[in-house]
């Protein structure tokens, strides 16, 4: 049955941080909780996990009200939560015990996750000696080493280089394959598009868009054309609406697919070598800006 949020609100003094939001995660996978800074994402996450109390509404996990006993969850907060003067292995064991793990199981899982995230060499290092990205990986281990059913990741790729970003993406996909429910909050829209089937976008505490990402994108027209070429096509075709030009790639605003075909026909007739030609729909980044840009 998964996680269900129904008409939830939360007010701090005179500010309504979350205003009557509802969504459901009914099957394993990655669900995206998106919004601008101050939109209510972190407040929603903390209510979901029972860290703070909601004012009104219902939050249930498999039909039961959410509390520390009803849901085995892992949480990667956006803020750093490590003790700078303590060894990594000691901190991992401490958090494992807080989750009720037996020492032998904790030691086994700690070694597995340190190896999986290529962090074994830092096992006896102080947290303050680690880079920002490596601290992020340790916090990820804390979130998953006790085998939670629900995993909440708030900006999971923050501070990671491309190699470690790909590593963490592989791990997240492995968790999905194991039937985990994952809620991801991120400002990196390209990463969200890679993982998430369903999304909700918040703005000023209210829901401005929610649903299946593919279905949402399907209602938008194909309004852009990508052309990769080493030649300057603006000298070949007049009045092109170039939205973006980066080295050999042009992104051109178009009215419809027929216009895109006419552009290609002209380039071919002018003997312009086109290495890539693709008609595009709006990205999640563009949809996000459209919904909350104001």
C-alpha positions in Angstrom: 0.0 0.0 0.0 3.0 2.3 0.5 3.0 5.9 1.7 -0.1 8.1 1.6 -0.3 11.8 2.3 -3.8 13.2 2.6 -4.7 16.9 3.0 -1.7 17.7 5.2 -1.0 21.1 6.5 1.6 22.7 8.8 1.9 26.2 10.1 4.8 27.8 12.0 3.5 30.9 13.9 1.9 32.9 11.1 3.5 31.1 8.1 1.7 28.2 6.5 4.7 26.0 5.4 2.6 23.2 4.0 -0.9 23.9 2.7 -3.3 21.0 2.2 -1.1 18.7 0.1 -1.9 15.2 -0.9 0.0 12.5 -2.8 0.6 8.7 -2.7 3.5 6.3 -3.3 1.7 3.1 -4.0 4.6 0.9 -5.4 8.4 0.6 -5.0 10.4 3.1 -7.0 11.7 6.7 -6.8 9.2 9.5 -6.2 10.3 13.1 -6.6 9.3 15.8 -4.2 10.3 19.1 -5.9 10.0 22.8 -5.2 11.9 26.0 -4.8 13.7 26.9 -1.6 11.1 27.4 1.1 8.4 25.6 -0.8 7.7 23.2 2.0 9.7 20.1 0.9 11.8 19.6 4.1 8.8 20.3 6.3 6.8 17.6 4.4 9.7 15.1 4.7 9.9 15.7 8.5 6.2 15.2 8.9 6.3 12.0 6.7 8.9 10.6 9.0 7.3 11.7 12.3 10.1 14.1 13.1 7.6 16.9 13.5 3.8 16.8 13.9 1.4 17.9 11.3 -1.5 20.3 12.1 -4.1 18.5 10.0 -4.5 15.6 7.6 -3.3 12.0 7.5 0.0 10.4 6.8 0.0 6.6 6.7 2.4 3.8 5.8 0.8 0.6 4.8 -2.5 1.9 6.2 -1.1 2.7 9.7 -0.4 6.2 11.0 3.3 7.0 10.6 5.5 6.9 13.7 8.9 5.5 14.6 7.4 2.0 15.2 5.2 1.7 12.1 7.8 2.5 9.4 11.4 1.4 9.1 12.9 4.4 7.3 16.3 5.8 6.3 16.8 9.5 6.0 19.6 11.4 4.2 19.1 15.1 5.3 20.4 18.0 3.2 22.3 19.3 6.3 25.5 17.6 7.4 25.0 15.3 10.4 28.4 13.8 11.2 30.5 14.3 14.3 33.7 15.9 13.0 36.1 14.6 15.7 34.8 11.0 15.7 36.0 8.1 13.5 33.8 7.0 10.7 33.5 3.4 11.9 32.5 4.6 15.4 29.8 6.9 14.0 28.4 4.2 11.7 28.2 1.7 14.6 26.5 4.4 16.8 23.8 5.1 14.2 23.4 1.3 13.6 22.7 0.8 17.3 20.2 3.6 17.3 18.3 1.7 14.6 18.3 -1.4 16.8 20.9 -3.4 14.8 22.9 -6.2 16.5 26.6 -5.6 16.6 27.5 -8.5 14.3 24.9 -7.5 11.7 26.0 -3.9 12.0 29.7 -4.8 11.4 28.8 -6.9 8.4 26.6 -4.2 6.8 29.1 -1.4 7.6 31.9 -3.3 5.8 29.6 -4.0 2.9 28.5 -0.4 2.4 32.0 1.0 2.8 33.2 -1.3 0.1 30.2 -0.7 -2.1 30.7 3.1 -2.0 34.5 2.8 -2.2 35.0 4.2 1.3 36.8 1.4 3.0 40.1 3.3 3.2 38.4 6.0 5.3 37.0 3.5 7.9 39.2 4.8 10.7 39.4 8.4 9.6 37.9 11.4 11.4 34.9 12.8 9.7 36.5 16.2 9.5 39.3 14.8 7.3 36.8 13.7 4.6 35.9 15.8 1.6 32.3 17.1 1.3 31.5 14.4 -1.2 32.9 11.6 0.9 31.0 12.9 3.9 27.9 12.7 1.8 28.6 9.1 1.0 29.0 8.3 4.7 25.6 9.9 5.4 24.1 7.9 2.7 25.4 4.7 4.3 23.8 5.8 7.6 20.5 6.1 5.8 20.5 2.6 4.2 22.7 0.3 6.2 19.8 -1.0 8.4 17.9 -2.1 5.3 14.9 0.4 5.6 11.7 0.0 3.6 11.3 3.7 3.0 14.3 5.8 2.1 14.2 9.6 2.0 17.0 11.3 0.1 17.2 15.1 0.4 19.7 16.4 -2.2 21.6 13.1 -2.4 24.1 14.2 -5.1 25.1 17.4 -3.3 28.9 17.7 -3.4 29.5 14.6 -5.5 31.8 14.6 -8.5 30.6 12.9 -11.7 32.2 9.6 -10.9 30.6 9.4 -7.4 27.3 10.7 -8.8 27.2 7.7 -11.2 28.1 5.4 -8.4 25.3 6.6 -6.1 22.8 6.4 -9.0 23.7 2.8 -9.5 23.2 2.1 -5.8 19.8 3.8 -5.9 18.7 1.7 -8.8 19.8 -1.4 -6.9 17.6 -0.3 -4.0 14.6 0.0 -6.3 15.3 -3.5 -7.6 15.1 -4.7 -4.0 11.6 -3.2 -3.7 12.5 -0.1 -1.7 10.2 3.0 -1.7 12.4 6.1 -2.2 11.5 9.7 -1.9 14.0 12.0 -3.6 14.1 15.8 -3.2 16.6 17.4 -5.5 17.2 20.6 -7.5 19.1 18.5 -10.2 16.2 18.0 -12.6 18.3 15.8 -15.0 18.8 13.3 -12.2 15.2 13.4 -11.3 14.2 12.6 -14.9 16.5 9.6 -14.8 14.9 8.0 -11.8 11.4 9.2 -11.1 8.1 7.9 -12.5 5.9 10.1 -10.3 6.5 13.7 -9.1 4.9 16.4 -7.0 6.0 20.1 -7.3 5.4 22.4 -4.4 5.4 26.2 -4.4 4.8 28.2 -1.3 3.5 25.2 0.5 0.9 24.3 -2.2 0.9 21.6 -4.9 1.2 23.1 -8.3 1.8 19.9 -10.3 1.7 16.2 -9.6 1.4 12.9 -11.4 3.3 10.5 -13.6 6.2 12.3 -15.3 5.8 10.7 -18.7 2.1 11.6 -18.7 2.8 15.2 -17.7 5.3 15.6 -20.4 3.0 14.0 -23.0 0.6 16.9 -22.9 3.4 19.4 -23.8 4.0 19.9 -27.5 7.4 19.2 -29.2 8.6 22.8 -29.4 12.4 22.5 -29.7 14.8 21.2 -32.2 18.3 20.0 -31.5 20.9 20.1 -34.3 24.5 19.1 -33.8 26.8 20.5 -36.5 30.2 22.2 -36.7 28.9 24.8 -39.2 27.2 28.1 -38.4 23.6 27.4 -39.4 22.5 31.0 -38.6 24.3 32.0 -41.8 22.4 29.4 -43.8 18.9 30.0 -42.5 17.6 33.4 -41.6 15.4 34.2 -38.5 16.1 31.0 -36.6 15.0 31.3 -32.9 18.2 29.9 -31.3 17.5 29.3 -27.6 20.9 27.8 -26.9 24.2 27.4 -28.7 27.0 25.5 -27.1 29.9 24.6 -29.3 28.4 22.3 -32.0 24.9 22.0 -30.5 22.0 24.3 -31.4 18.7 24.3 -29.6 16.1 26.0 -31.8 12.6 27.1 -30.8 10.0 25.7 -33.3 6.2 26.0 -33.7 5.6 22.5 -34.8 7.2 19.3 -36.3 6.6 20.5 -39.8 8.8 23.5 -39.2 11.6 21.3 -37.9 11.4 19.1 -41.1 11.6 22.3 -43.2 14.8 23.4 -41.4 16.4 20.0 -42.0 15.5 20.0 -45.7 17.0 23.4 -46.0 20.3 22.4 -44.3 20.5 19.3 -46.5 19.9 21.4 -49.6 22.7 23.8 -48.5 25.0 20.8 -48.0 25.4 21.4 -44.2 26.6 18.3 -42.5 24.2 17.5 -39.6 25.6 15.1 -37.0 22.4 15.0 -34.9 18.8 16.0 -35.5 16.2 15.6 -32.8 12.8 17.1 -32.0 12.4 17.7 -28.3 9.7 18.1 -25.7 10.2 20.4 -22.7 12.5 19.1 -20.1 11.5 18.7 -16.4 13.7 21.7 -15.7 11.6 23.8 -18.2 8.3 22.5 -16.8 9.5 23.3 -13.3 10.4 26.9 -14.2 7.0 27.3 -15.9 5.2 26.2 -12.8 7.2 28.0 -10.1 9.3 30.5 -11.9 7.3 33.5 -10.8 
